[in-house]
Each structure stands twice: as structure tokens, then as C-alpha cells.
Amino acid sequence: MITKKQQQVLNFITKYQKQKGYAPSLEEICKKFKIASVSTAHFHVSKLHDAGFLEKEENKPRAIDATKKEELVKIPIVGIIAAGQPIEAIEIPNATIAISKKDILPKEKYYALRVQGDSMINDGIFDGDIVVIQKQETANDGQTIVAIIDDNEATLKKIYREKNRIKLQPANQAMLPIYRKDVEVRGVVVKIIRNLENGARDNTLGYKKKIFLDRVRSKNPISQNKYKRVALSTIRYAGGKTLAVGHIVELLPETTKRVISPFFGGGSIEIAMSKELGLEVIGFDIFDILCNYWKFQIKKPKLLYEKLKELKPNKTTFEKIRLILNDVWKKKVELDPLTLAVYYVYNFNLSYGPGFMGWSSKIYLDEKRYKRMIENIRDFDPKNLKVECADFQDVIKKYPNDFLYCDPPYYLGKDSKMFKGIYPMRNIPVHHNGFPHETLKDLLKNHKGGFILSYNNCPTIREYYKEFQQFFPSWQYTMGQGETRIGLNRKNGNGNHIKESHEIIVYCPPRV
């Protein structure tokens, strides 16, 4: 169950330990086998541990130890179990798996099954993995069991007992539970042994996308939102794309290595790509005050937190900071970068809308909300992300072969429905006034690296990008969930307080 390379690593660890009395470090394993990345060495060590050949020594700098051969025990692999829809049990003759004796109880009986399907992926059980089962005929609610239903059909699920039935619950939001009056329990999962092919697959973008999308997919089959809101950004950005994250990630080509974002803004999509998919993301924005904030947020989040702790979420403090930012905007005063970053995020997150230099919101001038907000700032970890200040035209020209995610200012022409009761107010329209939409169109048409473009749906934009794939996601779009006000524009229209989205997503695959 281990590869040739992993056997070589095991032999090296065993020999090294006999000679020196302790195990080699990951760096020493890399040096021995000329491995470029410590993560690759860690992958091999993890597989050897999962297979029972190594054990971890806690609280030690060299936390691996070769397991003695007499500590291993062979468990028979008796068949295939469905982690999906039930299937008939399939026998696998003469197959075994070796595990450490410390993982099982000496007086209990065990067997192993190979998993087929992906209904238990959120519990870390993937297609092709092997699960070790402790034989027993009963189980507690919430345990993952081998269940036999419908005349010898076997399935792997969590068990829950309800009033008049038994629920077999998958660990995958895209799948529905199975209900039965009677269920035969054949054992409880006590150990998961990862398939070596799964280990390699875990590092592919396609696999990471699948896991992420399964997690954020809407549970409600009749919901207008295909995906749930993904709110990873530390700022409440006007026009943020928290409901678009799943739609954008779904389209992302599986060959993507790096994403360039010429219109970073609040970064909802970009942070998800970096944090959840492990991609390198470079963001740009023309708004220098925003970019200054992101540099501190990415590099020194704890420093931001300590400075924000010194401020109180009240109207007096808010108004004082608003007036200072107004003078900064008019270039009457200049703040040091740290103070400017602190004032910016304080003003933005506590404002109604939100909006830069907007008026304060009673909802967010709240001690508990403020505490949660600055703790999110403190704990922010976007992985491989950076943000710089630059014009989109220079950015797109600089990265001709990189994949782009573009979220430009919405088109506000005569045929656009934006700014008519559904788009958050902009006290200072940094981007919108005079934005060169046709210039963006021409640059993207000639871009070789491919792109995803999120825009507002209107005839002009559809015509601009008619040669590319177009998608039209729908969701409720409001400045505040539950808002029921009807403004003048809405009264003159349909009078409905529900503000539907007018979104278009344009997709062009890489052409390099």
C-alpha cells in the first residue's frame, strides 16, 4: 500500500534512527532524496504514518518515529462499501491492509472496506480510501457506520435515530439523507486510510474546486441562490460578490496556476481563490486608500487589531474620523499609512451602506459586532495573496498570459438598471465616473490568458461580449438583508421592495 519512493523514505528513516537515536527532519529527508519542497517530504511521511509504518512523537522537533514491525497487524479487506447510493457488497478475496496495533483494541474484531463514492467527503472519507471497521451490531447517534438496507445493500453513512425511522446522513451537502424503518449495523468506522492516488489528487485545482463547491452549494433545492454566501473579506464592501463566489469558482479553469485581479475592491472572490483553492492571487485597485489598507491587512493584521481596539464604536468617534478622512480625500491633511488604514476600515465597516465617508450605521455601532469585526481582522489569513495599487489598463497589459478575474465598476448607461434602488449608494464614486468600459472590452478581447468577468446585465454589456460564453446568475441584492423600504425609483416602477440582481458573468478560456 506504499509507493517505491515511500519505501525508500521509510528505509532512510529507519536506518537514520538506528544510527543516531532519533529520526531525520523533513529538511534532511528533502536533502537525501533531492526533493525541492518540504511539503512533498511531509506528504510521504504522512502516507507512511497513515499506513502504520511511522508514528508521531508529540511535542518533539523531530516528530516522527519508525514503527517496529511487530506492532503492525493485518486487517482483511472484505469488500467495497458505497459512500453514495447503496450498492451490493462486493467481495475482494485475499486482500489485507497493515495498520498499527495501537489503533485498535486487542479483544475486538475488525475488517476493512474500500470506499466507492463521495457522500462522506466532508468527513475526510474519499472515493478509493480504505476504512477500518470495528465489528458491532449497535452504534451511537452521529457515528459513521456500515449500514445494510434493502436486502443486503451496503452503504457508509452517519446514523441518527428519529421518532419512527432511522436517518442515514451523508457528509456531503449536495446529497440527501436516506430514511429507513430498519437498518442493520455491521460496524463502526475507527480509522481511515487514504488512497495514494487521492493524495496526489488532493493537490489538483479540480479536486479542490469540487470539495469547495460541494461545501458551499445551497441546501435548498428551490432556492434562487445556487450557492451560499461566502463572506471571507474583512470589509463590508459595497457591491461585494459574496453570493457570486461559487459561480465564479465553478468556471475557473482547472489548469489555472495564478489569478490576476485588476479590480480587487473587497476581494470576496479573490480571497476565496487564495484561501480555499490555494492559488496565488495578485490583486490591484486604483483606489490608493483601499490598497494601503489591504497591505496592512495582509501583512500586519494583528497591528491593525491592536489599533482598532483603541477606538470605540460610537457616533462621536465615527464622526471625528469621517471628517479627518474627508480632509485626507481633499488633500488638506496627510496621515501616516497605519493610521490611514485603521481609520479607513473603521469608517467603512461601521457606515451605512457601506460607503467610504458615509454616515454611521446604528446596527454596526455595537460593541459585540465591533469586537467580532476586529477579531476577524486579527485572524485574517488569506494565504498567497497580495494587493498593489495600479490602473487596470497597465495590469492587463503586464500579465498577458495570466488568467484574469475582473469585477469592474458597473456600466451606468441608459440601458442599465443599476443605481435604481438596487445598487448600494456611493458617496464618492471613485471608480464609476467616467470609467472606460470600451477600453476594458478591447483589452479583454485581445487577452490570451483567459478571463472571468462579472458585470451588470444590460443590452450594452451583452453586445460588448457576445462572442464569449455568458451566464446569468440570480440572487436577492439588498443593502441590508430584510430591508423593506421602497424608494422613489421603486415606487415609480413595480413598487416591490425585493431587489433582484441584474448580473452577468462572461467567460473566456485561456487561449495561450
C-alpha positions as a printed Julia matrix, in Angstrom:
512×3 Matrix{Float64}:
   0.0     0.0     0.0
   3.03    2.32   -0.19
   4.93    3.51   -3.24
   8.54    2.74   -4.11
   9.58    6.27   -3.11
   7.8     5.97    0.23
   9.53    2.63    0.89
  12.86    4.37    0.24
  11.92    7.17    2.64
  10.94    4.59    5.27
  14.25    2.73    4.87
  16.14    6.02    5.26
  14.21    6.99    8.39
  14.73    3.53    9.95
  18.49    3.47    9.21
  18.94    7.09   10.34
  17.13    6.38   13.6
  19.23    3.3    14.36
  22.46    5.24   13.79
  21.61    8.45   15.67
  18.84    7.52   18.06
  16.36    9.98   16.6
  14.51   10.47   13.32
  15.65   12.77   10.49
  13.94   16.13    9.99
  11.84   16.83    6.9
  14.66   19.04    5.6
  17.09   16.13    5.92
  14.69   13.87    4.01
  14.5    16.53    1.27
  18.29   16.71    1.1
  18.68   12.92    0.94
  16.21   12.46   -1.93
  16.77   15.82   -3.63
  13.17   16.86   -3.01
  12.56   20.55   -3.72
   9.64   21.09   -1.33
   9.29   20.24    2.37
   5.58   19.71    1.7
   6.46   16.78   -0.61
   8.54   15.16    2.14
   5.69   15.75    4.58
   3.3    14.06    2.1
   5.43   10.89    2.03
   5.81   10.87    5.83
   2.04   11.34    6.28
   1.32    8.4     3.98
   3.75    6.2     5.9
   2.06    7.25    9.14
  -1.42    6.53    7.76
  -0.26    3.1     6.6
   1.05    2.33   10.1
   4.79    2.38    9.29
   5.52    5.58   11.24
   4.16    7.03   14.44
   4.27   10.63   15.64
   6.05   11.75   18.78
   4.19   14.73   20.19
   5.96   17.92   21.31
   9.28   16.93   19.77
  11.1    18.83   17.0
  11.58   15.6    15.02
   8.07   14.29   15.44
   8.35   11.01   13.5
   9.4     7.58   14.65
   9.74    4.32   12.73
   7.21    1.76   13.95
   8.52   -1.69   14.85
   7.29   -4.43   12.54
   5.86   -6.47   15.38
   3.48   -3.57   16.16
   1.66   -4.0    12.83
  -1.39   -6.17   12.32
  -3.06   -7.21    9.06
  -6.76   -6.46    8.64
  -8.69   -8.24    5.84
 -10.23   -6.03    3.14
 -13.5    -7.87    2.69
 -15.22   -5.77    0.04
 -16.32   -2.39   -1.36
 -18.67   -0.08    0.52
 -20.73    2.68   -1.1
 -20.3     6.25    0.14
 -23.17    7.37   -2.08
 -26.18    5.39   -3.18
 -26.29    1.88   -1.69
 -24.7    -0.93   -3.71
 -24.44   -4.65   -3.25
 -21.42   -5.6    -1.16
 -18.54   -6.7    -3.43
 -16.07   -9.26   -2.14
 -12.31   -8.68   -2.51
 -10.54  -12.04   -1.99
  -7.2   -12.32   -0.14
  -6.67   -8.56    0.28
  -5.31   -7.08    3.51
  -4.18   -3.76    4.96
  -1.46   -3.39    7.63
  -2.18   -0.99   10.49
  -0.55   -0.28   13.83
  -1.78   -2.32   16.79
  -2.16    0.87   18.81
  -5.04    1.92   16.52
  -7.26   -1.0    17.55
  -8.46   -2.69   20.74
  -6.95   -6.15   21.37
 -10.2    -8.0    22.1
 -12.33   -6.54   19.29
 -12.76   -7.82   15.74
 -12.04   -5.67   12.7
 -12.31   -5.71    8.94
 -11.65   -3.16    6.18
 -13.65   -1.91    3.19
 -12.67    0.12    0.16
 -14.88    3.2    -0.31
 -16.74    3.91   -3.52
 -18.39    7.32   -3.94
 -18.13   10.76   -2.33
 -21.04   11.12    0.08
 -18.67   11.29    3.09
 -16.09   13.75    1.75
 -16.78   16.39    4.41
 -15.68   13.81    6.99
 -12.46   13.22    5.08
 -13.56    9.91    3.51
 -12.94    9.96   -0.23
 -13.54    7.65   -3.17
 -10.88    4.92   -3.14
  -9.98    5.27    0.55
 -10.0     2.27    2.9
 -11.99    2.39    6.13
 -11.23    0.09    9.06
 -14.41   -1.12   10.74
 -14.87   -2.37   14.29
 -17.41   -5.19   14.14
 -20.51   -4.45   16.22
 -24.28   -4.55   15.84
 -25.07   -1.26   17.6
 -23.89    2.34   17.2
 -24.43    5.72   18.82
 -26.1     8.62   17.0
 -23.56   10.51   14.92
 -21.19    7.58   14.41
 -20.19    6.59   10.87
 -21.39    3.05   10.29
 -21.61    0.26    7.77
 -25.36    0.01    7.23
 -27.14   -2.83    5.45
 -30.51   -1.92    3.96
 -32.91   -3.25    1.35
 -31.85   -6.9     1.17
 -28.06   -6.74    1.52
 -27.3    -3.3     0.04
 -24.39   -1.7     1.92
 -23.72    1.98    2.49
 -21.43    4.13    4.63
 -23.29    6.89    6.49
 -23.76    8.6     9.85
 -26.65    7.14   11.83
 -29.35    9.14   13.63
 -32.47    7.72   15.25
 -35.69    9.69   14.8
 -39.16    9.03   16.24
 -40.44    6.49   13.71
 -37.45    5.95   11.45
 -33.67    5.88   11.13
 -31.79    8.55    9.18
 -28.57    7.67    7.37
 -26.88   11.04    6.86
 -24.18   11.68    4.22
 -21.32   14.1     4.93
 -21.82   15.94    1.66
 -24.17   18.92    1.38
 -25.05   18.02   -2.2
 -26.61   14.68   -1.14
 -29.84   13.87    0.67
 -30.16   11.53    3.66
 -31.6     8.02    3.4
 -34.54    7.11    5.65
 -35.49    3.56    6.61
 -37.64    1.84    9.23
 -34.98   -0.82    9.8
 -31.22   -0.66    9.42
 -28.73   -3.44   10.16
 -25.49   -2.16   11.7
 -22.41   -4.13   10.66
 -19.78   -1.99   12.38
 -18.38    1.48   13.11
 -15.54    3.26   11.3
 -12.46    3.58   13.53
  -9.74    4.51   11.01
  -9.44    5.99    7.52
  -6.51    5.07    5.25
  -6.14    7.42    2.33
  -5.8     6.09   -1.19
  -2.38    7.08   -2.53
  -3.99    8.32   -5.73
  -6.27   10.51   -3.64
  -3.22   12.04   -2.02
  -1.97   13.22   -5.39
  -5.46   14.26   -6.44
  -5.88   16.39   -3.32
  -3.32   18.82   -4.72
  -5.11   19.42   -8.03
  -7.22   22.53   -8.54
 -10.07   20.45   -9.95
 -10.32   18.41   -6.77
 -10.08   21.47   -4.51
 -12.84   23.12   -6.54
 -15.08   20.08   -6.14
 -14.65   19.96   -2.37
 -15.23   23.72   -2.02
 -18.29   23.83   -4.27
 -19.87   20.84   -2.55
 -19.45   22.69    0.73
 -20.99   25.99   -0.39
 -23.78   24.61   -2.56
 -27.23   25.69   -1.36
 -29.04   23.03    0.66
 -32.41   24.28   -0.53
 -33.18   22.75   -3.97
 -35.72   25.51   -4.81
 -33.57   28.43   -3.66
 -32.83   31.12   -6.23
 -29.26   31.03   -4.92
 -27.34   28.07   -6.33
 -24.53   28.7    -3.87
 -24.5    30.04   -0.34
 -22.92   33.35    0.59
 -19.14   33.1     1.11
 -18.02   36.03    3.27
 -14.24   35.84    3.79
 -13.36   39.5     3.34
 -12.7    41.7     6.35
 -14.57   44.69    4.93
 -18.25   45.17    4.12
 -17.63   46.26    0.55
 -20.35   47.95   -1.48
 -21.22   45.71   -4.42
 -19.28   42.82   -2.89
 -19.57   39.45   -4.6
 -20.18   37.17   -1.62
 -23.07   35.45   -3.42
 -21.06   35.1    -6.63
 -18.1    33.15   -5.22
 -19.46   29.7    -6.08
 -20.48   30.79   -9.6
 -17.01   32.2   -10.33
 -15.07   29.27   -8.84
 -17.21   26.83  -10.86
 -15.97   28.42  -14.1
 -12.3    28.67  -13.08
 -10.17   26.54  -15.47
  -8.51   23.6   -13.72
  -5.18   24.49  -15.31
  -5.05   27.87  -13.53
  -1.86   28.49  -11.56
  -2.25   32.18  -10.77
  -5.1    34.69  -10.91
  -4.69   38.39  -11.59
  -7.46   40.72  -10.38
  -7.35   44.24  -11.86
 -10.36   45.4    -9.75
  -9.76   43.98   -6.27
 -12.21   46.03   -4.21
 -13.41   43.99   -1.24
 -11.78   40.83   -2.6
 -14.61   38.34   -1.93
 -13.76   36.17   -4.95
 -10.02   36.61   -4.77
  -9.69   35.73   -1.09
 -11.72   32.54   -1.68
  -9.44   31.58   -4.57
  -6.36   32.06   -2.45
  -7.58   30.71    0.89
  -9.84   27.86   -0.27
  -8.18   26.81   -3.53
  -4.54   27.53   -2.7
  -3.98   29.71   -5.76
  -1.55   32.59   -5.98
  -3.64   35.75   -6.39
  -2.34   39.24   -7.19
  -4.93   41.98   -6.81
  -4.82   45.57   -8.0
  -7.04   48.59   -7.46
  -6.87   52.23   -8.43
  -8.12   53.43   -5.02
  -4.88   54.11   -3.13
  -6.54   54.36    0.32
  -8.1    50.92   -0.17
  -4.8    49.4    -1.34
  -2.99   50.9     1.65
  -5.5    49.19    3.93
  -5.11   45.78    2.22
  -1.33   45.86    2.58
  -1.65   46.19    6.35
  -4.5    43.68    6.47
  -2.45   41.06    4.65
   0.95   41.7     6.23
   0.16   43.08    9.71
  -3.38   42.07   10.75
  -2.53   41.95   14.47
  -1.2    45.51   14.36
  -4.47   46.7    12.81
  -6.36   44.85   15.52
  -4.42   46.48   18.35
  -5.0    49.96   16.92
  -8.72   49.3    16.33
  -9.07   48.14   19.93
  -8.15   51.67   20.98
 -11.18   53.08   19.14
 -14.77   52.87   20.36
 -17.74   52.11   18.08
 -19.78   55.23   18.79
 -21.17   58.12   16.8
 -18.75   60.68   18.24
 -15.64   58.71   17.26
 -17.13   57.82   13.89
 -17.89   61.45   13.02
 -14.44   62.58   14.09
 -12.79   60.01   11.82
 -15.17   60.77    8.96
 -14.16   64.44    8.98
 -10.47   63.52    9.06
 -10.92   61.18    6.08
 -12.78   63.93    4.26
  -9.75   66.21    4.7
  -7.46   63.39    3.51
  -9.63   62.92    0.42
  -9.44   66.66   -0.31
  -5.67   66.53    0.29
  -5.88   69.04    3.15
  -4.08   66.66    5.54
  -1.9    63.59    5.21
  -1.98   60.61    7.58
   0.72   58.03    8.17
  -0.11   54.72    6.36
  -1.04   52.78    9.5
  -3.42   55.43   10.84
  -4.99   55.79    7.39
  -5.57   52.02    7.19
  -7.14   51.94   10.66
  -9.4    54.92   10.0
 -10.44   53.58    6.61
 -11.59   50.15    7.83
 -13.24   51.68   10.93
 -15.22   54.14    8.8
 -16.07   51.65    6.08
 -17.25   48.8     8.29
 -19.3    50.98   10.62
 -21.01   53.03    7.92
 -24.45   52.58    6.44
 -24.3    51.01    3.04
 -21.38   50.62    3.44
 -19.76   53.64    1.86
 -16.47   55.46    2.18
 -17.06   58.51    4.39
 -20.72   57.53    4.7
 -22.84   58.17    7.76
 -22.75   55.8    10.71
 -24.97   52.73   11.0
 -26.82   52.05   14.25
 -26.56   48.33   13.51
 -22.76   48.33   13.36
 -22.18   50.84   16.18
 -22.45   47.93   18.54
 -19.77   46.7    20.96
 -20.31   42.99   20.25
 -20.38   43.43   16.47
 -17.32   45.65   16.64
 -15.44   43.08   18.72
 -16.24   40.32   16.19
 -15.26   42.59   13.33
 -11.82   43.46   14.67
 -11.2    39.84   15.71
 -11.86   38.83   12.08
  -9.27   41.42   11.08
  -6.8    40.0    13.59
  -7.3    36.4    12.43
  -7.26   37.1     8.69
  -5.09   34.62    6.79
  -5.63   34.76    3.01
  -2.66   32.51    2.16
  -0.9    33.52   -1.08
  -2.43   36.95   -1.73
  -1.06   40.43   -2.31
  -2.64   43.72   -3.36
  -1.0    46.63   -5.19
  -2.18   50.0    -6.49
  -2.36   50.25  -10.29
  -4.67   51.11  -13.17
  -6.42   48.13  -14.79
  -5.06   49.0   -18.24
  -1.46   48.67  -17.06
  -2.27   45.46  -15.18
  -3.9    43.63  -18.09
  -1.03   44.6   -20.4
   1.56   43.46  -17.83
   0.06   39.96  -17.42
  -0.9    38.9   -20.99
  -0.77   35.15  -20.3
  -2.29   35.04  -16.8
  -5.91   34.2   -16.06
  -7.9    37.29  -15.05
 -10.84   37.74  -12.74
 -12.39   41.13  -13.49
 -15.06   42.86  -11.4
 -15.09   46.35  -12.93
 -17.37   49.25  -11.99
 -20.87   48.57  -13.25
 -21.97   50.1   -16.53
 -24.31   53.02  -15.79
 -25.55   53.84  -19.28
 -29.15   54.45  -20.36
 -30.0    50.75  -20.66
 -28.58   49.85  -17.25
 -30.89   49.19  -14.3
 -28.18   49.93  -11.76
 -28.48   52.87   -9.36
 -32.26   52.48   -9.45
 -32.95   51.18   -6.0
 -30.75   48.1    -6.06
 -27.13   49.25   -6.09
 -25.53   50.44   -2.83
 -25.01   54.17   -2.55
 -21.6    55.57   -3.36
 -20.79   58.79   -1.52
 -17.61   59.1    -3.53
 -17.81   57.2    -6.85
 -14.08   56.54   -7.08
 -14.41   54.12   -9.97
 -17.72   54.75  -11.67
 -17.49   58.29  -13.01
 -16.03   58.21  -16.49
 -14.92   54.57  -16.36
 -13.71   53.48  -19.85
 -15.88   50.4   -20.4
 -14.98   50.14  -24.09
 -11.27   50.19  -23.29
 -11.77   47.24  -20.94
 -13.72   45.42  -23.65
 -10.91   45.86  -26.19
  -8.22   44.75  -23.75
 -10.12   41.59  -22.78
 -10.88   40.65  -26.38
  -7.16   40.56  -27.06
  -6.14   38.91  -23.78
  -4.58   35.46  -24.27
  -4.66   34.16  -20.71
  -8.44   33.84  -20.41
 -10.78   35.65  -18.05
 -13.94   35.63  -15.98
 -15.78   38.94  -15.98
 -18.6    39.83  -13.57
 -20.73   42.75  -14.73
 -24.25   44.13  -14.63
 -26.57   42.56  -17.17
 -27.83   45.01  -19.78
 -28.03   45.09  -23.61
 -24.82   47.08  -23.99
 -22.72   44.64  -21.97
 -24.26   41.61  -23.65
 -23.42   43.1   -27.03
 -19.86   44.0   -25.97
 -19.11   40.37  -25.07
 -21.41   38.47  -27.43
 -18.57   36.28  -28.73
 -17.94   34.79  -25.27
 -19.94   32.47  -23.0
 -22.47   34.37  -20.9
 -24.16   33.26  -17.67
 -26.95   34.99  -15.77
 -26.98   34.08  -12.06
 -29.78   35.43   -9.89
 -29.98   36.33   -6.22
 -31.6    38.86   -3.94
 -29.49   42.01   -3.83
 -30.04   44.49   -1.0
 -28.06   46.93    1.08
 -29.29   45.05    4.14
 -31.0    41.68    4.3
 -34.63   42.1     5.34
 -34.8    45.71    4.16
 -38.36   46.69    3.18
 -38.02   50.39    2.32
 -39.34   51.42   -1.09
 -37.55   54.42   -2.55
 -38.9    56.84   -5.13
 -37.44   54.93   -8.07
 -39.08   51.72   -6.87
 -42.43   53.43   -6.33
 -42.34   54.67   -9.9
 -41.56   51.16  -11.07
 -43.06   47.93   -9.77
 -43.29   49.07   -6.15
 -41.7    45.87   -4.86
 -39.15   46.08   -2.04
 -37.39   42.88   -3.23
 -34.36   44.0    -5.2
 -33.39   41.38   -7.76
 -29.88   41.13   -9.12
 -29.03   42.11  -12.68
 -25.85   40.11  -13.07
 -23.92   38.68  -15.98
 -20.81   36.52  -15.86
 -18.71   36.38  -19.03
 -16.22   33.56  -19.52
 -13.29   33.18  -21.9
 -10.97   30.15  -21.55
  -7.21   30.62  -21.88
  -6.03   30.98  -25.46
  -2.29   30.6   -24.89
